[in-house]
Amino acid sequence: MTEQNPAGISAETLIRLSAAQLADKLAAGEVTAVEATQAYLDRIAAVDGQVNAFLHVNAEEALAVAAEVDAIRAAGGAEAEALHYLAGVPIAVKDLIVTIGQPTTAGSKILEGWHSPYDATVVERLRAAKMPILGKTNLDEFAMGSSTEHSAYGPTRNPWDLDRIPGGSGGGSAAAVAAFEAPLALGTDTGGSIRQPGAVTGTVGVKPTYGSVSRYGAIAMASSLDQIGPVTRTVLDSALLHQVIGGHDPRDSTSLPEPLADLVAAAKTGNVEGLRIGIIKELHGEGYQAGVENRFNDALELLKEAGAEIVEVSCPNFQYALGAYYLIMPSEASSNLAKFDGVRYGLRVLPEEGPMTIERVMGATRAAGFGDEVKRRIILGTYALSAGYYDAYYGSAQKVRTLVQRDFDAAFTQADVLISPTAPTTAFPLGEKLDDPLAMYLNDVATIPANLAGVPGLSLPGGLADEDGLPVGIQLLAPAREDARLYRVGAVLESLLEAKWGGPLLAQAPDLAAAGTLETQEAK
Amino acid sequence: MSTDEILSFEEAMEKYDPVLGFEVHVELNTKTKMFSSAPNVFGDEPNTNVNEVDLGMPGVLPVVNKTAIESSIKIGLALNCKIAESCRFARKQYFYPDTPKNFQTSQYDEPIAYDGYLDVELEDGTVFRVEIERAHMEEDAGKLTHMGGATGRIQGADFSLVDYNRAGVPLVEIVTKPIEGAGSRAPELAKAYVAAVREIVKNLGVSDAKMERGNVRCDANVSLRPHGRERFGIRSETKNVNSLRAVEHAVRYEIQRHAAVLDSGAPVIQETRHWHEDTRTTTSGRAKSDADDYRYFPEPDLVPVVASREWVEELRATLPEPPAERRKRLKADWGYSDLEFRDVVNAGVLDEIEETIAAGASASVARKWWMGEIVGRAKAADVDPGQLGVEPATIVELAQMVEAGKINNKMATQVLDGVLAGEGTPAEIVDKRGLAVVSDDGPLLEAIDAALAAQPGVADKIRAGKVQAIGAIVGGVMKATRGQADAGRVKELILEKLGVTV
C-alpha cells in the first residue's frame, strides 16, 4: 500500500472516507476507482482474518468494474457524464442476496457452493450504477439470529472488541463497514438485522418502508417482514445507496408502485426545527442498559436544542410485538425454507441406511444442511400453522400485528418521527446468549415493531456506553413511505453528535491493522 | 391388483341413491405461466419452458398473470358465479418433488368465483342444474415419470424423472356442490357435466380444452346413501379421469363398487381411487381425510387480487354467446329437425359441422358427412369424431366433386377412407385410384339395355307411371359398372329411352 495517487491520499485515508467523499474524489479525478477498490481489497486481506466479515471476496470482478469506470471517466464525453454518482464506489453484499458470478450461501451448509443463475434486483441496480462488488458478507444462517454466531461459516467479530458479537443477522455487513473493509454494504432486515448490527458496531443502518426496495433475489426468511436496506458509515451514504437500490420492481408484487422521494436531498437538507419527535414510552427504561439509556437521553437533549419538540407517545401493544413476531416470522420461514430439499440445487445428502425414497433423501438433506436455530424456527412455524393451532397462534399474531400498526398510526398523529434506542444493550460477548434463544430474541425488542407495521427505521451511532465503551444505537422511525423524514432528522442528529465527538464515532474504534493478534489471511 | 366386488348397476340403483361431486381442473392457455414469465407451451423438450421462478430458486418471487385472472373471471361469469371483489392466494404446503417450492400457490378460502350454477342438458334434452361452489385459481405441478417399475407408479420404480415445464401453468379448479337427485342418470350426468364445462372453457377461448392433453382433468367424487336418507355416505374421489367416456364409466363403476361394499356391511373407505382405462375399474389410491393438514396460510409474496366491478362488467361484455344459446341459434340456422340436431350434439360434432359449413359446405351436406360417415368411423376407431383428423376442407372438396359429377357418393366415401389412411388429398386419391364417374353414354346405354332385358316387367311399370321402379334398373347399371356410373345420368338415360317425362 505504498502507491500514491496524484492527490497524495494514502490508502489508510482512502478507506476511511465516506462513500460520498470517495465519490467526490473519484469525480474530481483525485483518486481512481481501481485505487479505491484495491485499497479495500487490501484492507480485507489485512483484517478480515480477525473480523470474518466476508464469506467470499470478489476481487477480480470488483477490479474489472472499477477499471471500466476509470476508463469511462478517462475517455470523458457523454458516457462519463452519464456515470452514476456512486460509480466506482465499492460495496459489500450480504450473502442472503443472490449474485451471478459469486456463490450465495445464506450462511448455510445447505447452499454451500451454490451459484445463482440470476441477479437480485438490487444487485442489477448496483451493476447498472457500476459499483464494484467487493464480496459477500457473513450472516446468521438464513438471517436467523441477532449475533451472526448462527452462521455455518463461523461467527463474525465486532471490530470494536473482537471477543464480542457484531449483531445479527447482518453482522458481516456491519462489521465490514465498521472495520473499513467496505464503505457501503447491503443488508436485510426482518426484525432488526440491519439496525441492531448497526447499533452495536457504530454504523448507520436503514430498514426502508416495506416495498420501498425490491425483495427479488433476497432469499426469503419471512416474506411479509423482510426488507433490503443500506449499511453505511453516514446518514447521507445510506440515502445515496437507498436511492440506487430502491423504487418499483415489476418482479416483486409487494414493491411500491410510486417513485422514491428524493432521499439524498432530504439527507442534505436536514432540519428538525419545529418537528415533533416522539419518545416511545414502551421502548426504553426497564430492560435497557444504563449506558444505552444515557446516550439516548443525550440525543434527545441535542435534538431539543436544535429546535425539535420532544413528546412522549405510548404504544401499548408493542409489548406483544415480540411474541407476535416469533409466530409470524417462523410460520413464513417454515414455508419459505421448504424448497431447500436437495432435489434441484444445493446440498443433497443420502440416508446412510434404509430405503432410498425421496422423503428420506429430503429429510437427510435438511437434517444435515440446516443448523439448530433454523430447525428451531421451522419447527415453531410448522406448529403454528398446523390445523387446530392456526387460529390460536398465526391468527392471533396477525391480530397483534394490526394492533401494532394502529399504535404506530396513533403515535404518528402526535409525533412526526419516533425515537428509541435501537437495541437494549451494547454488543455482548461471543457465546453469551448462544444457548438461550429467548435472551437472544430480546435483542430485537425495539426493532421488531417497525417490521410488523412495515414502517421505515434508521439506526445511527449515539455514542459509547459509559460502562463498557461500546457503541450505542439510536433508532428513528417514520410513517410508511416517509423514509425521507428519517434522513432529514438522522442527518441533523449525526452532525450534532459528530460535532460533540469531534468527528465520526468510528474514529474512536481500535485500530485493527495494528492489533496483529491474528494471522492475516489471504483474500478468500 | 385385487379386484373389488361390484353389484350390477340396476341392483345398486334399486338400493341406493348416488351423490356426485366434481373437481374439474382447467389449464388456461395463457402465453406465460401463472406466476412467471416462462412460456406456457405443451409438448416441448422437458425442462425448457422454465425459469428461476418455476424452479423455486432461492430468492425468487411470484407475480400474478393478469390474463389468467381475466380468464378465471370469465370462467366464473360463464358459470353464473359471483366474482370476489378482492381475493388472496394461499400456500398449500406438502413436500413432493413435482412441486418445486414444496408448496402450491393456490386459492384457499378466498376463491375468485363462487356460488354459481351450470344447466346441463342430458341426451334426451332433460336439463339438470349443477350448483357450482367455487372456481379458484392455482398453479399446476411438474410432471413425474417413474422409471423401471412395472406399474408406472412411484412404488417399485428405480428412479423418477421430473419435467417442470408444466410447473406453474395456470389452472382454474371448478368445484361443484354435492349433486343430488341424478339417480340412475348419474353416470350420464357426469359425462354431460364435464362436457359442458369443457365446452364453456373452449367457447371462452381460455383453454385449449383438450382432455387427451390434460387441459381439462376431472376428479369424480361418488357416494351412496340408502334411498330416503338425507345424510351423505362416505365418498371416494377418483382422480384424473381424463376423457368424457371415462368420466361416465368411472362414476358408474364406483356406484357399483360402493353398493357392493355397503351391501357387505363394511364401511366405504374415504380415499382417492386411480382409474384404469384398460379394465374400466378403479383401484385404491391413498387414504384421504378431511383433516389432511396442508398448513394453508395467505401467500405473503402476493398482494390481493382486486377485481373492480367495472372490470368485471367489461369482461362480461366480452363473453361469447353461451353454448346453449349458440345451439339454439345453430339449429335454427341449419334447419335441422329436433332429432337430427340432438343426434349431432350427442355425437359431439357440433363444432365440426359448424366449421365444415363455414368452409363452404351446405348444412345438409355437412350433417350427412359427419353423421353418416365420420361418426361411425370414429366409433370403430374408438376415438372422438373430432380426433379422427378429418379437415372441413376435405369434406367440402369431396362434396364439390360429387356435385360436379366427377365422382359419386360411393366413390367419395372410398376417397374419405384414403384421406384417413394418409394417402393424400381427395384430388390426389381420385387421381391415384383412377376413380371417375363413367359419363360416356355409350357404355351406359349398353348396360341399360342389358338391365332392362334382365328385368322385363320393369320397363312397363315405369311407362305406366311407377317411376320409382326405376331404382331396380339403376341398381343393375351401377352393379354392371362397379359403381362408377353417375346414377343421375343413368336415370336420365333410362327415362329418355322409355320416352317417359317426369
Interface residues (C-beta under 8 A of the other chain):
Chain A: I97 V98 T104 A106 L111 W114 S116 P117 Y118 A120 R215 Y216 G217 A218 I219 A220 A222 S223 S224 P250 R251 D252 S253 T254 S331 E332 S335 A338 K339 F340 D341 V343 R344 Y345 I358 E359 M362 T382 L385 S386 A387 Y390 Y394
Chain B: E52 L55 G56 M57 P58 G59 V60 L61 P62 V63 V64 R91 Q93 F95 Y96 P97 P100 K101 N102 F103 S160 V162 A291 D293 R295 Y296 F297 P300 D301 L302 V303
